[in-house]
């Protein structure tokens, strides 16, 4: 939650700017997890191995309902494959998520709406 309102920056890895995978990487560093950070990638994460990268670091997707602190792999535009990641957080009206992307321009905390639920492909658990 400490990254809320940090500006969006493609390939960002600091508190001055983060993209969605940068947010996951910063949290992994804070948890003391070893991370291989692929710093050069385009704007089509499905082609840049986003799913494979999550599996290398977090293992196989969970086979249970999503829980707080899970990492979500999402398909924002139908048919384009995995393109976004977020972290599940508690929310007064169900589950929320912390994430960032260009359209919102910053790291945000939002409720996981029904539309967002339909975008979730898989969930991963931190190995701690």
N, C-alpha and C positions, 0 to 999 in steps of 0.2 A: 504493500500500500504506500510505502514511502516514495515510490516513483510516480504517483498520481500527479498529473499536470506537467511532467517532464515533456518538453516538445518532441514531436515526431521528427525523426531524421533517418532517412534511408541509410542502412548500415551503421546506425548509431550505436555506440557502446559506452556512453558516459551519461552522467546525470545532466549533461547539457543537451542530450538528444538521444532517443532510442527508436528503433523499429521494433516490430513484434518479436522477432527472434532475439534481438538485442536485449529486450526485457527478460526473456527466459534465461539468456546467458548471464546477465547481471545477477539474477536470483540464484542461479546455479553456483556462481562464484561465491556469493554470500553464504551459501549452504556448504561451501568447501568441497564441492563436487569437481572432479577433473572434467574439463570441457575442451573439445577441439572446436575452435571457432573459425568457421569458414567465412572469412571477411569479404570475399569477393563473390558477389552473386548479383543476378539481374532482378528484374521485377516480376519474374514468373517462378515463384518458389517451387511449384510442382516439378518443374524441369531442373531445378537446382538441388534436388534431393532432400527436401524438407522432411518428408516422412522418414526416409532412411536415416537422416541425422537424429531425429527424435528417438528412433529405435536404438541407434548406436549408444546414445547417452542414457535413455530412460528404460530401455528394454521393450518388451512387447506391450501392446495396448491392454488396458484392463478389461475384464469381461464382466464388470459389475456396473451398476449405475454410477454416474459421475459424482464425485465428492469434492469437498473443499480442498484446495491446494492441488488438484489434478491439473495437468497441462492438457489443453484441448487442441486438437488438430482440426481445422475447419476448412470447408470449401465455400468461399464467399460467392463466387460466380459459378452457377451450376455448369458442369461439364468441363471446367478448367482444372479440376483436381485440387489437391491441398494447397492452400495459399495463405493461411493465417494461423497463428497460435495465440492462445490466451491462457490465463491462470484462473481457475475457479475460486471464487471468494464468497463468503456469506453475504446475504442481502436480506433486508427486512421482508421482502416479498418473494422469497424462494432463494434461488442461487444467483449469484452475480459473477462477473468476470472482470479481470484487470487486463487491459490490452491497449494496443495503439496501432493506428494506421493513418495514412495520409489524409483521409477525409475528415477525421476528427482532430487531427493536428497535434495531438498530445496523448499521453498515457491517461486512460479514463477507466472509471469504475462504473459498470452498468449492470442492470439486471439482465439475466439471460432470458430474453423473450422467446415466445414460441417460434418466431422466425429464425432467431439465432440457434435454437435447439435443432432446427432442421438443417443447419449448416455444419453441425458437429459430425465429424467423420469418426474420430477415435479420441480416447482419453488415455493419458499416461500418468503414472504415479512416480513422484520423486523417489529415488533410491536411498532414502535416509530414515 
